[in-house]
Amino acid sequence: MTLRFRAARNASDQGGDAGASVAGDAGTAKREQTTFGFDLAAGAEPRLQHVYTGGPAERAGLAAGDVMVAIDGLRATAASIEALREQHAGATLAIHAFRRDDFFTVDLTLAEAPLDTCWLELDEAASAEAKARRDAWLGPGA
């Protein structure tokens, strides 16, 4: 078995398959998305639930509980934010938000999504002994 890593497709991605990313070892898999460094809370308004330490959102000055109202002058929604993950790492976005009753604007620079999701692949180059142990464990043809 070979442990592979890729960037998560979205917040509910539990891994277990190759997904849309190119298979590769940690550090060599193709990153297809960027990260903001935050998770949104459930609900109609785009409220930040988690802001990850050292991530783009924290570096920009955002905090959990902030409500994003616009990105680059366009209304912020969960769908519009998710679509922005396809922009390239290094792109800078103007985030307009409320923290409690205070309106503010920050510049957030997108970063490459971390390779934080994994899956296992069968090692076809495994020795005959290893393949026999694998077949005994998983069943023939696994």
C-alpha positions as CSV (number, residue, x, y, z in Angstrom):
1,M,0.0,0.0,0.0
2,T,1.1,3.5,-0.7
3,L,-0.2,6.5,1.2
4,R,-1.0,9.4,-1.1
5,F,-1.9,13.0,-0.3
6,R,-4.0,15.7,-2.1
7,A,-5.8,18.9,-1.3
8,A,-9.3,18.6,0.0
9,R,-12.0,19.3,-2.6
10,N,-14.2,21.1,0.0
11,A,-14.8,21.3,3.8
12,S,-16.8,18.0,3.8
13,D,-14.1,16.0,1.9
14,Q,-13.2,12.9,4.0
15,G,-10.5,11.6,1.6
16,G,-10.4,7.9,0.7
17,D,-10.0,8.4,-3.1
18,A,-7.7,10.2,-5.5
19,G,-10.3,12.8,-6.2
20,A,-9.6,15.4,-8.8
21,S,-6.0,15.9,-7.8
22,V,-3.0,14.2,-9.6
23,A,-1.7,11.3,-7.6
24,G,1.7,11.8,-6.0
25,D,3.6,11.7,-2.8
26,A,3.3,14.5,-0.3
27,G,4.9,17.6,-1.8
28,T,4.6,16.4,-5.4
29,A,0.9,16.1,-5.9
30,K,-0.7,18.9,-8.1
31,R,-2.6,21.4,-6.1
32,E,-5.8,22.4,-7.9
33,Q,-7.2,24.7,-5.3
34,T,-6.2,27.6,-3.1
35,T,-7.1,28.2,0.5
36,F,-8.5,31.2,2.4
37,G,-7.5,29.7,5.7
38,F,-11.0,29.8,7.1
39,D,-14.2,27.7,7.3
40,L,-17.6,29.2,7.0
41,A,-20.4,28.6,9.6
42,A,-23.6,27.0,8.4
43,G,-26.3,29.6,7.5
44,A,-27.3,32.2,5.0
45,E,-24.6,34.7,5.7
46,P,-20.9,34.0,5.2
47,R,-19.7,34.1,8.8
48,L,-16.3,32.8,9.6
49,Q,-16.5,29.8,11.9
50,H,-12.8,28.9,12.1
51,V,-9.7,30.9,11.1
52,Y,-6.6,28.8,10.9
53,T,-3.4,29.8,12.6
54,G,-0.9,31.1,10.1
55,G,-3.3,30.9,7.2
56,P,-4.2,33.7,4.7
57,A,-7.3,34.9,6.6
58,E,-5.3,35.3,9.9
59,R,-2.5,37.1,8.1
60,A,-5.1,39.4,6.6
61,G,-6.5,40.2,10.0
62,L,-9.8,38.2,9.9
63,A,-11.1,36.4,12.9
64,A,-13.8,33.9,13.8
65,G,-17.2,35.5,13.9
66,D,-16.5,38.1,11.2
67,V,-19.2,38.3,8.5
68,M,-18.0,38.8,5.0
69,V,-20.3,41.0,2.9
70,A,-18.3,41.5,-0.3
71,I,-15.2,40.3,-2.1
72,D,-13.6,42.6,-4.6
73,G,-16.8,44.7,-4.5
74,L,-19.2,41.7,-5.2
75,R,-21.7,40.3,-2.7
76,A,-20.1,37.4,-0.7
77,T,-22.0,34.2,-0.5
78,A,-20.9,30.6,0.3
79,A,-21.1,29.7,-3.4
80,S,-19.2,32.8,-4.6
81,I,-16.5,32.2,-2.0
82,E,-16.1,28.5,-3.0
83,A,-15.8,29.5,-6.7
84,L,-12.9,31.8,-5.8
85,R,-10.8,28.7,-4.7
86,E,-10.0,28.2,-8.3
87,Q,-8.0,31.4,-8.5
88,H,-4.2,31.0,-8.4
89,A,-2.2,31.1,-5.3
90,G,-0.9,34.6,-4.8
91,A,-4.0,36.4,-6.0
92,T,-5.1,39.2,-3.6
93,L,-8.7,39.8,-2.8
94,A,-10.3,42.8,-1.1
95,I,-12.5,41.4,1.7
96,H,-15.2,43.7,3.1
97,A,-16.6,42.5,6.4
98,F,-18.3,43.3,9.7
99,R,-16.8,42.4,13.1
100,R,-19.7,43.0,15.4
101,D,-20.9,46.4,14.2
102,D,-17.6,47.6,12.8
103,F,-17.2,47.6,9.0
104,F,-13.7,47.0,7.7
105,T,-11.7,46.0,4.6
106,V,-8.6,43.8,4.4
107,D,-6.5,42.4,1.6
108,L,-6.3,38.6,1.6
109,T,-3.7,36.8,-0.5
110,L,-4.7,33.3,-1.4
111,A,-2.3,30.4,-0.7
112,E,-2.0,26.9,-2.2
113,A,-4.3,24.5,-0.5
114,P,-2.4,22.1,1.8
115,L,-2.1,18.5,0.9
116,D,-4.2,17.5,3.9
117,T,-6.4,14.7,2.6
118,C,-5.2,11.2,2.0
119,W,-6.0,7.8,0.4
120,L,-4.3,4.5,0.0
121,E,-3.3,2.9,-3.3
122,L,-2.3,-0.7,-4.0
123,D,1.4,-1.0,-4.7
124,E,1.5,-3.1,-7.9
125,A,5.3,-3.2,-7.7
126,A,5.1,-5.0,-4.3
127,S,6.9,-8.3,-3.9
128,A,5.1,-11.6,-4.3
129,E,5.3,-12.1,-0.5
130,A,3.7,-8.7,0.1
131,K,1.0,-9.4,-2.5
132,A,0.2,-12.7,-0.8
133,R,-0.1,-11.0,2.6
134,R,-2.3,-8.3,1.0
135,D,-4.6,-11.0,-0.6
136,A,-4.8,-12.8,2.7
137,W,-5.9,-9.6,4.4
138,L,-8.1,-8.0,1.7
139,G,-9.1,-11.0,-0.4
140,P,-7.8,-12.0,-3.8
141,G,-7.9,-9.4,-6.5
142,A,-8.0,-6.4,-4.1
